[in-house]
Amino acid sequence: MDLTQRQEHIIEIVKENGPITGENIAERLSLTRATLRPDLAILTMAGYLDARPRVGYFYTGKTGSELLTEKLKKFKVQEFQSIPVVVHENVSVYDAICTMFLEDVGTLFVVNDHAKLVGVLSRKDLLRASIGNQDLREIPVHIIMTRMPNVTICYKEDLLLEAGQMLIDKQIDALPVVKNDEDGYEVIGRLTKTNLTKALVELGRDERI
Ligand code: ADP
């Protein structure tokens, strides 16, 4: 995060004099408390300063990269997940390919009659099934999908970093975000490498303080 000159100055004052009240910081800068309020709010939200009621502001001593890591470690799957695209286990490989193009996704989740997760289809699963095969309209996707219990799942409350680690460990592009029902998993989201890229870019651009 790029700090303004005034914000840098505030940090210096708090570093040397903290704990110090907002009133006192304002005095030292010959500004009013009201003028300073947005800067103090930003510095507190960003983690450079901390405030204790009736004590004042003090410097947390955290470096930019420590603060960045702290923020990253708090990200949850639900803040970044996308809408899932599902197909029924009996649709043909041909129809699944069409769905993948129409919906513009790289991974399809496969469900049964009860709308519960039974498998996953990746681009390469569909390509593999297509090579030298003339009857794509005849082959149901449940024949070629990666099936339960081998599907790696995640929950919306999971940490984004943990989900990212699973994508790396399993060498896959997406995880279904699921809700546990008594008769299986309901698919409520999709977490992909693109979602993780977005998280990284948002963090770098400081869109989340
Ligand atoms: P691609 O095959 O297009 O490179 P992936 O790397 O995502 O895409 O998929 C690799 C293999 O892993 C495929 O066979 C796919 O069915 C399977 N796969 C994809 N996502 C998952 C998942 N969440 N859990 C288990 N297997 C998966």
Residues whose N, C-alpha, C, O or C-beta is under 5 A from the ligand:
A	BS01	ADP	V120 L121 S122 R123 K124 D125 T146 N150 V151 T152 Q171 I172 D173 A174 L175 P176
